[in-house]
Each structure stands twice: as structure tokens, then as C-alpha cells.
Amino acid sequence: MRQRMEGDIEKRIKLPAKIRPHEVRAILKHGVLEVYMPKSEVIKEVDIAVE
């Protein structure tokens, strides 16, 4: 099955993790779209003493 499309294509999805938006890359090679979205830094856990 082949589809023929003309014009711009836009797809929006919600991601399960936070990403670094300035480091997102997308590469279209031989008809395959590869999208790289590095995760943002994980917040470090902090121990809090309860008196």
C-alpha cells in the first residue's frame, strides 16, 4: 500500500518523559524519519529528616 501526500505534514504527540527541546534532531534518510529526543536531567532525590 502506498500513500501519496503533498504539502506539509504535522503530527503532535504527548511524550511520557520530559525532553531537552533544544537538542531534538530529526533526520529524513531514504524515506525513513529518525527523531532523536534526549531526556532531560532526572531530578535527584533528597532525603529529609523528620523530627
N, C-alpha and C positions, 0 to 999 in steps of 0.2 A: 504494500500500500504506500503510495506516495502522496504527499500534500504539496501544493504549490501556494506559496504565500508571497504577497507583495507588500511593501511598506515596512514600517517599524513594528516590532513585537515587544510587548511588555508583560512581565509576569511578576507578581508580588506574592511573597510567602512570608509567614512569620517563622522566625528561627527559634529553636529550643534553647539557644545559648547566646550570650552577648558576644559581639564580634568587634574587631577594630576596623571601623569603616574606611579609614584612610589607607588600609593595607589590602583591601579587597582587589583581586585581579580576575579578569575574565579573558580567556583565550579561545578563539574560534579557529580550529585547525582541521582541515579535511571534513568539514561538515559536523564536527563534534565540538560542543561548547563545554569548556572546563572552567569552573568557577572556584577560586580559592578564597576562603574567608577565615582568616586566623582568629581564634578565640581570644577574647580579652583576658587580661590577667585575673586569676582567681583571687578573690578576697581571702586573706589569711585569717584563720580562726584565732580568736583571742580568748584566753581564759580569764574569767572574772571571779574573784573570791567573794563569797557571800558571808557576811558576819552574822 
